[in-house]
């Protein structure tokens, strides 16, 4: 549980900083593209550490509760994104949990976050987003969020490998 708390704290603080940076971009869904690598990196570390079929849901529930203090709708959307991501990632997770499976699974989270948050926004604005643009931009944003999420999760594994070398004396190079 401590690990989930630390992960959520990192998501809130790092995510807020990236959100502020993304506000400069005038594109709809730009914040999801800026946040995608970071979200997948965090979820990839969560999946790797927790080793549960519902790792992203566990992290998302805690993350959603924290964010619900500011906006309950976003908190529910975060929880729904975790559930949808774990359900979609179950396709990738059969058998042994390999690095490639974790990366593919973690990349689902930013994609589902984009789809669900933009859909909720569309609903709350009375179909203003999809009514004028159609579903094309949503699908493009989700695809780009997945691709950027895969890059972020892969970088997360490189970071984890470096941490393991530093913290595990058996993995340090001789010399």
One Martini backbone bead per residue (centre of mass of N, CA, C, O) as a GRO file, in nm:
protein
  175
    1UNK     BB    1   0.055   0.064  -0.017
    2UNK     BB    2   0.296   0.255  -0.017
    3UNK     BB    3   0.356   0.242  -0.318
    4UNK     BB    4   0.089   0.365  -0.412
    5UNK     BB    5   0.126   0.634  -0.265
    6UNK     BB    6   0.385   0.718  -0.413
    7UNK     BB    7   0.269   0.702  -0.699
    8UNK     BB    8   0.043   0.911  -0.660
    9UNK     BB    9   0.223   1.146  -0.578
   10UNK     BB   10   0.373   1.148  -0.850
   11UNK     BB   11   0.124   1.191  -1.029
   12UNK     BB   12   0.033   1.460  -0.910
   13UNK     BB   13   0.293   1.631  -0.933
   14UNK     BB   14   0.382   1.563  -1.225
   15UNK     BB   15   0.105   1.605  -1.361
   16UNK     BB   16   0.074   1.905  -1.294
   17UNK     BB   17   0.320   2.005  -1.445
   18UNK     BB   18   0.234   1.891  -1.725
   19UNK     BB   19  -0.036   2.036  -1.739
   20UNK     BB   20   0.078   2.323  -1.749
   21UNK     BB   21   0.238   2.278  -2.010
   22UNK     BB   22  -0.014   2.185  -2.192
   23UNK     BB   23  -0.173   2.466  -2.193
   24UNK     BB   24  -0.009   2.591  -2.435
   25UNK     BB   25  -0.154   2.396  -2.609
   26UNK     BB   26  -0.424   2.437  -2.863
   27UNK     BB   27  -0.504   2.133  -2.838
   28UNK     BB   28  -0.711   1.884  -2.835
   29UNK     BB   29  -0.565   1.659  -2.607
   30UNK     BB   30  -0.270   1.753  -2.528
   31UNK     BB   31  -0.246   1.656  -2.232
   32UNK     BB   32  -0.240   1.350  -2.306
   33UNK     BB   33   0.026   1.362  -2.470
   34UNK     BB   34   0.205   1.472  -2.241
   35UNK     BB   35   0.115   1.248  -2.017
   36UNK     BB   36   0.151   0.959  -2.135
   37UNK     BB   37   0.443   0.876  -2.055
   38UNK     BB   38   0.405   0.918  -1.748
   39UNK     BB   39   0.165   0.732  -1.693
   40UNK     BB   40   0.298   0.471  -1.808
   41UNK     BB   41   0.542   0.468  -1.629
   42UNK     BB   42   0.385   0.440  -1.364
   43UNK     BB   43   0.215   0.187  -1.441
   44UNK     BB   44   0.454   0.003  -1.506
   45UNK     BB   45   0.567   0.006  -1.219
   46UNK     BB   46   0.311  -0.104  -1.089
   47UNK     BB   47   0.296  -0.373  -1.238
   48UNK     BB   48   0.581  -0.474  -1.168
   49UNK     BB   49   0.539  -0.463  -0.853
   50UNK     BB   50   0.242  -0.595  -0.805
   51UNK     BB   51   0.147  -0.835  -0.996
   52UNK     BB   52  -0.148  -0.761  -1.101
   53UNK     BB   53  -0.442  -0.763  -1.285
   54UNK     BB   54  -0.525  -0.475  -1.102
   55UNK     BB   55  -0.310  -0.243  -1.079
   56UNK     BB   56  -0.439   0.011  -1.217
   57UNK     BB   57  -0.688   0.014  -1.036
   58UNK     BB   58  -0.552   0.055  -0.765
   59UNK     BB   59  -0.418   0.323  -0.838
   60UNK     BB   60  -0.679   0.471  -0.945
   61UNK     BB   61  -0.839   0.479  -0.684
   62UNK     BB   62  -0.645   0.655  -0.526
   63UNK     BB   63  -0.619   0.880  -0.736
   64UNK     BB   64  -0.927   0.944  -0.753
   65UNK     BB   65  -0.966   1.029  -0.460
   66UNK     BB   66  -0.771   1.266  -0.465
   67UNK     BB   67  -0.904   1.419  -0.713
   68UNK     BB   68  -1.199   1.444  -0.589
   69UNK     BB   69  -1.140   1.694  -0.420
   70UNK     BB   70  -1.151   1.876  -0.687
   71UNK     BB   71  -1.293   1.645  -0.900
   72UNK     BB   72  -1.524   1.399  -0.921
   73UNK     BB   73  -1.532   1.336  -1.226
   74UNK     BB   74  -1.229   1.276  -1.257
   75UNK     BB   75  -1.213   1.050  -1.050
   76UNK     BB   76  -1.406   0.858  -1.204
   77UNK     BB   77  -1.242   0.853  -1.467
   78UNK     BB   78  -0.986   0.727  -1.348
   79UNK     BB   79  -1.114   0.464  -1.256
   80UNK     BB   80  -1.224   0.382  -1.535
   81UNK     BB   81  -0.944   0.372  -1.671
   82UNK     BB   82  -0.833   0.143  -1.500
   83UNK     BB   83  -1.045  -0.069  -1.572
   84UNK     BB   84  -1.015  -0.057  -1.883
   85UNK     BB   85  -0.712  -0.118  -1.890
   86UNK     BB   86  -0.717  -0.395  -1.752
   87UNK     BB   87  -0.913  -0.525  -1.949
   88UNK     BB   88  -0.741  -0.477  -2.207
   89UNK     BB   89  -0.467  -0.602  -2.086
   90UNK     BB   90  -0.557  -0.901  -2.063
   91UNK     BB   91  -0.461  -0.970  -2.351
   92UNK     BB   92  -0.139  -0.936  -2.274
   93UNK     BB   93  -0.123  -1.119  -1.980
   94UNK     BB   94  -0.066  -1.393  -2.058
   95UNK     BB   95   0.104  -1.551  -1.839
   96UNK     BB   96   0.393  -1.424  -1.844
   97UNK     BB   97   0.539  -1.127  -1.716
   98UNK     BB   98   0.662  -0.916  -1.936
   99UNK     BB   99   0.792  -0.634  -2.054
  100UNK     BB  100   0.609  -0.613  -2.306
  101UNK     BB  101   0.341  -0.650  -2.149
  102UNK     BB  102   0.370  -0.404  -1.965
  103UNK     BB  103   0.390  -0.192  -2.186
  104UNK     BB  104   0.119  -0.256  -2.326
  105UNK     BB  105  -0.053  -0.212  -2.071
  106UNK     BB  106   0.037   0.079  -1.984
  107UNK     BB  107  -0.055   0.215  -2.259
  108UNK     BB  108  -0.364   0.201  -2.200
  109UNK     BB  109  -0.408   0.430  -1.995
  110UNK     BB  110  -0.379   0.692  -2.170
  111UNK     BB  111  -0.590   0.609  -2.377
  112UNK     BB  112  -0.834   0.580  -2.182
  113UNK     BB  113  -0.814   0.858  -2.061
  114UNK     BB  114  -0.875   1.010  -2.320
  115UNK     BB  115  -1.144   0.884  -2.398
  116UNK     BB  116  -1.300   0.940  -2.131
  117UNK     BB  117  -1.247   1.245  -2.092
  118UNK     BB  118  -1.355   1.335  -2.370
  119UNK     BB  119  -1.638   1.209  -2.332
  120UNK     BB  120  -1.720   1.368  -2.082
  121UNK     BB  121  -1.682   1.644  -2.207
  122UNK     BB  122  -1.885   1.604  -2.432
  123UNK     BB  123  -2.129   1.561  -2.247
  124UNK     BB  124  -2.105   1.831  -2.076
  125UNK     BB  125  -2.114   2.008  -2.366
  126UNK     BB  126  -2.324   1.885  -2.568
  127UNK     BB  127  -2.154   1.770  -2.822
  128UNK     BB  128  -1.925   1.975  -2.916
  129UNK     BB  129  -1.689   1.794  -3.010
  130UNK     BB  130  -1.815   1.555  -3.190
  131UNK     BB  131  -2.022   1.719  -3.353
  132UNK     BB  132  -1.789   1.883  -3.515
  133UNK     BB  133  -1.549   1.639  -3.554
  134UNK     BB  134  -1.591   1.371  -3.451
  135UNK     BB  135  -1.406   1.062  -3.391
  136UNK     BB  136  -1.122   1.099  -3.509
  137UNK     BB  137  -0.966   1.264  -3.287
  138UNK     BB  138  -1.003   1.051  -3.068
  139UNK     BB  139  -0.850   0.818  -3.210
  140UNK     BB  140  -0.585   0.969  -3.249
  141UNK     BB  141  -0.532   1.036  -2.954
  142UNK     BB  142  -0.532   0.742  -2.854
  143UNK     BB  143  -0.302   0.640  -3.037
  144UNK     BB  144  -0.087   0.844  -2.938
  145UNK     BB  145  -0.107   0.773  -2.638
  146UNK     BB  146  -0.016   0.482  -2.672
  147UNK     BB  147   0.260   0.534  -2.804
  148UNK     BB  148   0.370   0.724  -2.581
  149UNK     BB  149   0.326   0.517  -2.355
  150UNK     BB  150   0.527   0.306  -2.458
  151UNK     BB  151   0.771   0.490  -2.430
  152UNK     BB  152   0.742   0.546  -2.125
  153UNK     BB  153   0.754   0.251  -2.028
  154UNK     BB  154   1.032   0.188  -2.148
  155UNK     BB  155   1.180   0.406  -1.984
  156UNK     BB  156   1.104   0.289  -1.710
  157UNK     BB  157   1.276   0.030  -1.745
  158UNK     BB  158   1.545   0.175  -1.766
  159UNK     BB  159   1.530   0.299  -1.487
  160UNK     BB  160   1.498   0.036  -1.327
  161UNK     BB  161   1.768  -0.084  -1.417
  162UNK     BB  162   1.942   0.135  -1.284
  163UNK     BB  163   1.842   0.099  -0.997
  164UNK     BB  164   1.923  -0.200  -0.969
  165UNK     BB  165   2.227  -0.153  -1.001
  166UNK     BB  166   2.261   0.036  -0.755
  167UNK     BB  167   2.102  -0.154  -0.528
  168UNK     BB  168   2.257  -0.414  -0.657
  169UNK     BB  169   2.561  -0.552  -0.611
  170UNK     BB  170   2.538  -0.796  -0.822
  171UNK     BB  171   2.493  -0.579  -1.080
  172UNK     BB  172   2.754  -0.460  -1.066
  173UNK     BB  173   3.027  -0.367  -1.199
  174UNK     BB  174   3.335  -0.445  -1.226
  175UNK     BB  175   3.595  -0.223  -1.062
   0.00000   0.00000   0.00000
